[in-house]
Amino acid sequence: MNEQFFARDAVTVAADLLGVFLLVDGVGGIIVETEAYRRDDAASHSYRGPTRSNAAMFGAPARAYVYRSYGLHWCLNFVCETGSAVLIRALEPTEGLEVMVARRAGAPVRRLCAGPGNLCRALAVTGDMNGLSLFAPPFVLQPSSAAPIVASGARIGISKAVERPWRFAVPGSSCLSKPI
């Protein structure tokens, strides 16, 4: 994987990220659920143009865009083409399980990283990581050895552009935030 992998349409990148191995400071697993957000998408933080809070979305591809949802939960996105990003919704946890369980107050393994807020809590992702390269610590990304089956459906937790089937998941995974 390199910057060119991310310098593409977010919808394509979102599907291609399934099966990719993600670590944050040595803790993580396999990406099993994503959502795409493009600049022309009314549900995207970039829709109204650049601001101080969404500046990472208008920067170089292959950067983290981290924001707080409802002032409570951090959400990790991977920047793609200008003004677009992929929300990482769920991982199948494989590395640092004990650390994740402690961070998530004893949640069962299949729920540790199910949903963007839970994922960020389990991986200790915070706003301090906003704008960081995905190819330097604390991040490690490794491509999948085999492309998984990909299913798509409606995005979750938004009120605009809900008809776009830009949520991608590995069907049948027990670690999804919601079945697809």
C-alpha positions as CSV (number, residue, x, y, z in Angstrom):
1,M,0.0,0.0,0.0
2,N,1.1,3.5,-0.7
3,E,-0.3,7.1,-1.0
4,Q,-1.6,6.3,-4.5
5,F,-3.9,3.6,-3.1
6,F,-5.7,6.4,-1.2
7,A,-5.5,9.0,-3.9
8,R,-8.6,7.6,-5.5
9,D,-12.4,7.8,-5.2
10,A,-13.4,7.2,-1.6
11,V,-16.1,4.7,-2.7
12,T,-13.5,2.5,-4.4
13,V,-11.0,2.9,-1.5
14,A,-13.7,2.0,1.1
15,A,-14.4,-1.4,-0.6
16,D,-10.7,-2.0,-1.1
17,L,-9.9,-1.5,2.6
18,L,-11.8,-4.5,3.6
19,G,-9.4,-7.2,4.7
20,V,-6.6,-4.7,5.3
21,F,-4.7,-5.2,8.6
22,L,-4.6,-2.0,10.8
23,L,-2.6,-1.5,13.9
24,V,-2.4,1.6,16.1
25,D,0.5,1.4,18.5
26,G,0.6,-2.4,18.1
27,V,-3.1,-2.9,18.8
28,G,-5.7,-3.7,16.1
29,G,-6.9,-6.2,13.5
30,I,-8.6,-6.7,10.2
31,I,-10.9,-4.0,8.7
32,V,-14.3,-5.5,8.2
33,E,-16.6,-2.4,7.8
34,T,-16.1,1.0,6.2
35,E,-18.2,3.9,4.9
36,A,-17.3,6.3,2.0
37,Y,-17.8,10.1,2.1
38,R,-17.1,12.3,-0.9
39,R,-16.9,16.1,-1.3
40,D,-20.1,16.1,-3.4
41,D,-21.9,14.1,-0.6
42,A,-24.3,16.1,1.6
43,A,-23.5,13.8,4.5
44,S,-19.7,14.5,4.3
45,H,-17.9,16.9,6.6
46,S,-16.3,18.4,3.5
47,Y,-19.5,19.2,1.7
48,R,-19.5,22.9,2.6
49,G,-15.8,23.4,2.0
50,P,-12.7,23.5,4.1
51,T,-12.8,24.6,7.7
52,R,-10.3,24.4,10.6
53,S,-11.9,21.2,11.9
54,N,-12.1,19.3,8.5
55,A,-8.7,20.6,7.1
56,A,-7.2,17.1,7.1
57,M,-9.8,16.1,4.5
58,F,-8.4,18.7,2.1
59,G,-4.8,17.7,2.7
60,A,-2.7,14.9,1.3
61,P,-4.2,11.4,0.8
62,A,-3.2,8.6,3.2
63,R,-3.7,10.8,6.3
64,A,-5.9,10.3,9.3
65,Y,-8.9,12.5,9.7
66,V,-10.1,12.1,13.3
67,Y,-13.1,14.0,14.7
68,R,-15.5,13.7,17.6
69,S,-19.0,12.5,17.0
70,Y,-21.6,14.3,19.1
71,G,-18.8,15.5,21.3
72,L,-18.4,12.0,22.8
73,H,-16.7,9.5,20.5
74,W,-13.6,9.8,18.3
75,C,-14.0,8.6,14.7
76,L,-11.1,7.5,12.5
77,N,-11.2,8.2,8.8
78,F,-8.6,7.7,6.0
79,V,-8.3,10.6,3.6
80,C,-8.6,9.8,-0.1
81,E,-9.0,12.3,-2.9
82,T,-9.4,16.0,-1.9
83,G,-12.4,16.4,0.3
84,S,-13.1,12.7,0.7
85,A,-12.4,10.1,3.3
86,V,-13.3,6.6,4.4
87,L,-14.7,6.1,7.9
88,I,-13.3,2.9,9.6
89,R,-16.5,1.4,11.2
90,A,-15.3,-2.0,12.5
91,L,-12.3,-4.3,12.9
92,E,-12.0,-7.9,13.7
93,P,-9.6,-7.6,16.7
94,T,-6.5,-9.8,16.4
95,E,-3.6,-8.0,18.1
96,G,-3.5,-6.7,21.7
97,L,-6.8,-8.2,22.7
98,E,-6.1,-7.8,26.5
99,V,-5.3,-4.1,26.0
100,M,-8.5,-3.6,24.0
101,V,-10.6,-5.5,26.5
102,A,-9.2,-3.3,29.3
103,R,-9.9,-0.1,27.3
104,R,-13.4,-1.2,26.5
105,A,-14.3,-2.3,30.1
106,G,-14.5,-6.0,29.4
107,A,-16.6,-5.9,26.2
108,P,-16.7,-9.3,24.4
109,V,-14.1,-9.7,21.6
110,R,-16.6,-9.5,18.8
111,R,-17.9,-6.1,20.1
112,L,-14.5,-4.5,21.0
113,C,-14.1,-2.7,17.6
114,A,-17.7,-2.8,16.4
115,G,-18.7,0.8,15.5
116,P,-16.4,3.8,15.0
117,G,-16.5,5.0,18.6
118,N,-15.8,1.6,20.1
119,L,-13.0,1.0,17.6
120,C,-11.3,4.3,18.5
121,R,-11.7,3.6,22.2
122,A,-10.2,0.1,21.8
123,L,-7.3,1.4,19.7
124,A,-6.8,4.6,21.8
125,V,-7.3,6.8,18.7
126,T,-7.7,10.5,19.7
127,G,-7.8,13.9,18.0
128,D,-4.0,14.1,18.5
129,M,-3.7,11.7,15.5
130,N,-5.7,14.0,13.2
131,G,-3.6,14.7,10.1
132,L,-0.9,12.0,10.8
133,S,0.4,9.9,7.9
134,L,-1.1,6.4,7.8
135,F,2.3,5.1,6.8
136,A,4.2,6.2,10.0
137,P,3.8,5.4,13.7
138,P,1.4,5.0,15.4
139,F,-0.2,3.4,12.3
140,V,0.6,0.2,10.5
141,L,-1.3,-0.8,7.4
142,Q,-0.8,-4.1,5.6
143,P,-2.7,-5.2,2.6
144,S,-4.9,-8.3,2.7
145,S,-3.4,-11.5,1.4
146,A,-6.7,-12.5,-0.1
147,A,-9.5,-10.2,-1.2
148,P,-12.6,-10.8,1.0
149,I,-16.2,-11.0,-0.3
150,V,-17.6,-7.4,-0.2
151,A,-21.2,-6.4,0.5
152,S,-22.6,-2.9,0.3
153,G,-25.6,-1.2,1.8
154,A,-26.9,2.1,3.3
155,R,-24.7,4.1,5.6
156,I,-25.5,4.3,9.3
157,G,-26.2,7.2,11.6
158,I,-26.7,9.9,9.0
159,S,-29.7,11.9,7.9
160,K,-28.5,13.2,4.5
161,A,-27.7,11.2,1.3
162,V,-28.9,8.0,3.1
163,E,-29.8,6.4,-0.2
164,R,-26.1,6.0,-1.3
165,P,-25.0,2.4,-0.7
166,W,-21.5,3.4,0.4
167,R,-21.2,1.3,3.5
168,F,-19.0,-1.8,2.8
169,A,-18.6,-4.8,4.9
170,V,-17.4,-8.4,5.0
171,P,-20.7,-10.2,5.1
172,G,-21.2,-12.6,7.9
173,S,-18.4,-11.1,10.1
174,S,-19.5,-11.2,13.7
175,C,-17.6,-7.9,14.4
176,L,-19.7,-5.6,12.3
177,S,-21.4,-2.6,13.9
178,K,-24.7,-3.7,12.3
179,P,-25.3,-6.6,9.8
180,I,-25.3,-5.6,6.2
